[in-house]
Amino acid sequence: MKLTLEDYQKAGEEFWPKYWYVAKELGEDAQPEQVLKVMESLAAVAFKQSIGSKVGPFGFNKKPEEEESDA
């Protein structure tokens, strides 16, 4: 698959506001590598916050049905 200029423009509409937000927060001396590393960490936090309680317990963390109905 070949990416077009339009693909880059569309991705840039989402990417650049986030990049400049983080760069501004880090200050004038922030290097691009630092900005990108913080963006990656911030994205992980934002993702966890966005899923919040949308994903219920599963696997070994799931409570037995009796305990769930007591609450």
BAFI-3210 file (N, C-alpha, C; in Angstrom, 3 decimals, decimal comma, padded with zeros to 6 digits):
// residues 71
n [1|2|3|4|5|6|7|8|9|10|11|12|13|14|15|16|17|18|19|20|21|22|23|24|25|26|27|28|29|30|31|32|33|34|35|36|37|38|39|40|41|42|43|44|45|46|47|48|49|50|51|52|53|54|55|56|57|58|59|60|61|62|63|64|65|66|67|68|69|70|71]
n.u [000,850|000,522|001,166|-000,516|-000,225|-002,537|-003,276|-001,265|-001,875|-004,402|-003,781|-002,060|-003,769|-004,806|-002,515|-000,683|-001,874|-001,817|000,912|001,983|000,696|001,871|004,555|004,439|003,743|006,050|007,967|010,196|012,752|012,421|013,166|012,434|012,436|011,933|009,382|007,902|008,225|006,900|004,372|003,713|003,568|001,548|-000,563|-001,036|-001,994|-004,276|-005,738|-006,277|-007,886|-010,003|-011,240|-012,036|-014,615|-015,741|-014,839|-015,312|-014,572|-012,584|-011,500|-009,387|-009,923|-012,609|-015,553|-017,392|-020,840|-022,578|-021,332|-021,376|-024,120|-024,663|-023,830]
n.v [-001,190|002,179|005,309|008,371|011,917|013,092|011,280|011,775|014,457|014,225|012,655|014,429|016,472|015,472|014,787|017,065|019,177|017,854|017,347|019,997|020,899|019,300|020,024|022,736|022,521|021,311|023,252|025,778|024,672|022,030|019,029|017,450|014,618|014,315|015,417|013,605|011,265|011,935|012,346|009,729|008,499|010,043|009,429|006,784|007,101|008,673|006,867|004,836|006,301|006,887|004,440|003,758|002,709|001,182|-001,295|-004,280|-006,363|-009,265|-012,650|-013,840|-011,737|-011,307|-011,103|-013,548|-014,327|-014,125|-012,304|-009,973|-009,342|-008,615|-006,016]
n.w [000,000|-000,797|000,562|000,160|-000,536|000,374|002,356|004,245|004,830|005,998|008,264|009,488|010,296|012,634|014,063|014,328|016,016|018,494|018,782|018,907|021,198|023,242|022,876|023,562|026,269|027,259|026,853|025,403|024,920|024,333|022,667|019,500|019,784|022,496|022,689|021,132|022,640|025,036|023,974|023,280|025,809|026,962|025,276|025,997|028,606|028,083|026,543|028,418|030,165|028,470|027,987|030,498|032,498|030,575|029,890|031,379|034,277|033,696|033,106|035,690|037,348|037,440|039,327|041,198|040,396|042,620|044,357|042,788|042,690|045,291|045,660]
ca.u [000,000|001,287|000,507|-000,579|-000,127|-003,812|-003,202|-000,435|-002,610|-005,460|-003,131|-001,505|-004,842|-004,946|-001,219|000,005|-002,366|-001,334|002,353|002,249|000,232|002,898|005,752|004,197|003,790|007,437|008,755|010,936|013,953|012,076|013,613|011,379|012,429|011,279|007,960|007,309|008,200|005,822|003,117|003,444|003,133|000,270|-001,569|-001,360|-002,847|-005,554|-006,459|-006,792|-008,992|-011,139|-011,973|-012,619|-015,414|-016,364|-014,389|-015,560|-013,580|-012,570|-010,484|-009,301|-010,387|-014,063|-016,161|-018,496|-022,124|-023,178|-020,727|-021,808|-025,501|-024,714|-023,458]
ca.v [000,000|003,409|006,455|009,550|013,207|013,279|010,472|012,528|015,653|013,797|012,266|015,652|017,224|014,916|014,713|018,321|019,860|017,121|017,585|021,364|020,981|018,716|020,862|023,952|022,137|020,999|024,481|026,124|023,879|020,625|018,443|016,632|013,269|014,412|015,652|012,353|010,305|012,348|012,075|008,296|008,236|010,716|008,655|005,603|007,563|009,091|005,657|004,197|007,121|006,838|003,186|003,841|001,574|000,527|-002,685|-004,883|-007,343|-010,500|-013,597|-014,087|-010,561|-011,264|-011,551|-014,506|-013,661|-013,833|-011,087|-008,857|-008,991|-008,062|-004,591]
ca.w [000,000|-000,940|001,190|-000,693|000,138|001,067|003,575|005,183|005,251|006,916|009,513|010,075|010,954|013,976|014,728|014,659|017,226|019,663|018,867|019,368|022,582|024,098|022,750|024,357|027,673|027,621|026,808|024,186|024,725|024,100|021,407|018,889|020,359|023,801|022,443|020,663|023,754|025,938|023,261|023,386|027,186|027,154|024,536|026,803|029,710|027,504|026,137|029,634|030,663|027,555|028,127|031,832|032,959|029,425|029,855|032,676|034,711|032,936|033,555|037,122|038,075|037,430|040,579|041,033|040,255|043,923|044,873|041,980|042,992|046,635|045,653]
c.u [000,886|000,504|000,578|-000,391|-001,405|-003,860|-002,392|-001,174|-003,685|-004,879|-002,583|-002,535|-005,059|-003,630|-000,696|-000,585|-001,886|000,158|002,632|001,751|001,321|004,161|005,614|004,296|005,222|008,340|009,601|012,116|013,675|012,539|012,485|011,289|011,715|009,777|007,283|007,217|007,077|004,474|002,732|002,923|001,760|-000,856|-001,987|-002,286|-004,230|-006,388|-007,065|-007,972|-010,217|-011,928|-012,623|-013,337|-016,110|-015,998|-014,532|-014,470|-013,700|-011,477|-010,536|-009,820|-011,903|-014,614|-017,227|-019,832|-022,753|-022,636|-021,188|-023,227|-025,641|-024,498|-024,623]
c.v [001,240|004,557|007,662|010,810|013,484|012,474|011,199|013,756|015,301|013,403|013,484|016,489|016,742|015,012|016,063|019,071|019,178|017,370|018,964|021,583|020,476|019,569|022,128|023,642|021,865|022,228|024,602|025,209|022,402|020,187|017,582|015,223|013,256|014,578|014,349|011,320|010,653|012,104|010,607|007,947|008,837|009,978|007,424|005,985|007,940|007,886|004,968|004,975|007,000|005,542|003,091|002,591|000,861|-000,948|-003,255|-005,846|-008,620|-011,398|-013,805|-012,915|-010,483|-011,831|-012,600|-013,766|-013,297|-012,532|-009,867|-008,417|-008,407|-006,559|-003,690]
c.w [000,000|-000,314|000,265|000,139|000,927|002,364|004,650|005,706|006,263|008,273|010,239|010,791|012,387|014,755|015,210|015,848|018,510|019,872|019,450|020,793|023,530|024,053|023,591|025,849|028,135|027,596|025,550|023,897|024,431|022,710|020,827|019,474|021,710|023,637|022,043|021,781|024,727|025,278|023,391|024,785|027,454|026,438|025,327|027,953|029,186|027,092|027,350|030,195|029,774|027,675|029,496|032,258|031,799|029,343|031,253|033,078|033,893|033,483|035,056|037,946|038,177|038,735|040,286|041,036|041,578|044,490|044,105|042,355|044,387|046,654|045,427]
res [m|k|l|t|l|e|d|y|q|k|a|g|e|e|f|w|p|k|y|w|y|v|a|k|e|l|g|e|d|a|q|p|e|q|v|l|k|v|m|e|s|l|a|a|v|a|f|k|q|s|i|g|s|k|v|g|p|f|g|f|n|k|k|p|e|e|e|e|s|d|a]
***
